[in-house]
């Protein structure tokens, strides 16, 4: 990864917040909403994009008659995030 081709996943603050939150552990939609302070609609749209691009996966379960969705970063998403962090570090060291 270089400065000229940063993936779209890292070009929107909300997407970056989502990925950063998932690096440490899986999170539910409600947890991500609390962490990011995003609206439900905007968060949903960004999660869908990140899932389509292969950065995260989702798992839906029915709990107390309500759907609970949990998101997990993929190996690809983690590798891309690590490359992004390395890129930022290299820029800061110059």
C-alpha positions in Angstrom: 0.0 0.0 0.0 1.2 3.5 -0.8 -0.1 7.0 -0.4 -1.5 7.0 -3.9 -3.7 3.9 -3.4 -5.2 4.0 0.1 -8.2 1.7 0.0 -11.7 3.3 0.3 -12.2 1.5 3.6 -9.7 4.0 5.2 -10.9 7.1 3.4 -14.0 7.7 5.5 -13.7 8.4 9.2 -16.7 6.2 10.2 -15.2 3.2 8.3 -11.9 3.7 10.0 -13.6 3.9 13.4 -15.4 0.7 12.7 -12.3 -1.2 11.6 -10.3 0.1 14.6 -13.0 -1.0 17.0 -13.1 -4.5 15.5 -9.3 -5.0 15.7 -9.5 -5.8 19.5 -12.6 -7.9 19.4 -15.9 -8.7 17.7 -18.6 -6.1 18.4 -22.4 -6.0 18.1 -24.2 -3.4 16.0 -25.3 -1.7 19.2 -21.7 -1.6 20.5 -20.4 -0.2 17.2 -23.2 2.4 17.3 -22.1 3.5 20.8 -18.4 3.6 19.9 -18.8 5.5 16.7 -21.8 7.7 17.7 -23.1 7.2 14.2 -26.7 7.1 13.2 -28.2 3.7 12.7 -28.7 4.2 8.9 -25.1 5.5 8.3 -23.6 2.8 10.4 -25.6 0.1 8.5 -24.5 1.5 5.1 -20.8 1.6 6.1 -20.9 -1.9 7.6 -22.5 -3.3 4.5 -19.8 -1.7 2.3 -17.0 -3.1 4.5 -18.5 -6.5 4.5 -18.9 -6.5 0.7 -15.3 -5.5 0.4 -14.2 -8.4 2.6 -13.0 -6.4 5.6 -15.5 -7.9 8.0 -18.1 -10.6 8.5 -21.4 -10.5 10.3 -23.3 -13.2 12.2 -27.0 -12.8 13.0 -28.7 -14.6 15.8 -32.1 -14.4 17.3 -31.9 -13.4 21.0 -35.1 -12.8 23.0 -37.1 -12.4 19.8 -34.7 -9.8 18.5 -32.0 -10.0 15.9 -28.5 -9.5 17.2 -25.8 -8.9 14.6 -22.1 -9.3 15.6 -19.3 -8.1 13.4 -15.8 -9.5 13.2 -12.8 -8.2 11.3 -11.5 -10.7 8.6 -7.9 -11.8 8.2 -7.9 -9.6 5.0 -9.3 -6.7 6.9 -6.6 -7.0 9.6 -3.8 -7.3 7.1 -5.1 -4.2 5.2 -5.4 -2.3 8.5 -1.8 -3.2 9.5 -0.6 -2.1 6.0 -2.4 1.2 6.5 -0.9 1.7 9.9 2.6 1.0 8.5 2.0 3.5 5.7 1.0 6.2 8.2 4.1 5.4 10.3 6.4 5.7 7.3 4.8 9.1 6.4 5.3 10.3 9.9 9.0 9.2 10.0 9.9 11.3 6.9 
